[in-house]
Structure formats: C-alpha cells, structure tokens
Amino acid sequence: NAGVMQNPRHLVRRRGQEARLRCSPMKGHSHVYWYRQLPEEGLKFMVYLQKENIIDESGMPKERFSAEFPKEGPSILRIQQVVRGDSAAYFCASSPGAGANVLTFGAGSRLTVL
Amino acid sequence: DAKTTQPNSMESNEEEPVHLPCNHSTISGTDYIHWYRQLPSQGPEYVIHGLTSNVNNRMASLAIAEDRKSSTLILHRATLRDAAVYYCISTLNTGNQFYFGTGTSLTVIP
C-alpha cells in the first residue's frame, strides 16, 4: 500500500521555464493539499483540492501558479515562468475526506531555480 | 482559522519526558487539535490529534486543557530520533484546511 507519491523528487529549472510537480495520493484518498516550504521556514499552505475541484486556493500566488486534481491521474502543481524565489520544497498531502482527517504527506519535491 | 502559538525551540535530554506546549486561544468548539512532526529533510508525519479528551497512542500523549485554549504534546521518553520540528494545528470546523505555523524545533541532547 504505497503512501503519497511525489515526483520528481528533485527538479532543476532555469528562470523563465515551467515546473510541473506531481502528486499521487494514497489509495482511497480523494483530498489533496499542497504546501511550500522555503529553506529554514515552516510549511505554508497553498491549495486544497478534491477530485476535479479546487476547494481553497487562498495560499496560492495569484500569478504563475496553478493546481489541478483531475478525475483520473495525479494532482499537478504547475509553476510557470519560474523565478529564483520559487526555489523551495513542495509537499503534497492527502486525506480520505471530510471530518477530522489525518494528513499523509509525501516526501516532497525540491525545486531549484538557477 | 484558529491561530496556534508555539515556542520556537526547546531542548530535552535523552530518555527524559518532553512537554511541548501550544496555545490556540481562538479555537472553536468543533475544531480538532492535530500535531505533526517533521524530521530533517523529510515530509511531515502525523503524531496525534484530539478534540476534548486527552489522547494516547504509541508515539505520544496529547493533553488538552479543559477550556481547550491550549494543549501539550507529551513525549514520554525522548530519543535522538525525536529531534524534529513539531507543529500544532487547529483545523477549521468548516472544512479540512490545515494551516501549519512555524512549529517548535526540538533538540534532544544525548
């Protein structure tokens, strides 16, 4: 029973390129969360999705960032025209559904922008 | 969202109990209190959660104040592997948003 799978684990991009980070939730989990962690800082909430719906994107920058969780396939966090400040660890978590759910986190994707 | 406040850092000697405090004075009646921890270079992992009563599991105990405005995570015997950042989170009662603060960085001294 695989946990939350994130890929790639490490991604290097040059300024202006696009970064796509993927997250496959645990089997049976229909809720996905994305968090960003800058070096030496805490986790910052970005977006909360259910299948085909964005529930809360209050933590997402208004420009260049988007997220989706399609009916089939993994959730994707997309960062267009990356800048050096986007360099961070991006963590995905999943949960089964509504209520006092427990989050299961992936190992993270570490983005480095040159 | 109910904001939580934790000390930035704490130290403990190995094999001694550790009490990690958290204040959540704006918590509402149906908000749960969750604790997660993040070991160096890893994703966070669940530790424990509760609503009103104290909770115990194999990892830790959670003591919740009677007025629910604060809670304490108790590690009964700290080991070197418990060195991590511990996050206290109060979940919104209207959804499943989990907002993490900066947490408490626990150092375990051999």
Interface residues (C-beta under 8 A of the other chain):
Chain A: V4 H31 Y33 Y35 E41 G42 L43 K44 F45 Y48 I55 D56 F91 A93 S95 A98 G99 A100 N101 V102 L103 T104 F105 G106 A107 G108
Chain B: Y32 H34 Y36 Q38 Q42 G43 P44 E45 Y46 H49 L51 V85 Y87 T91 G95 N96 Q97 F98 Y99 F100 G101 T102 G103
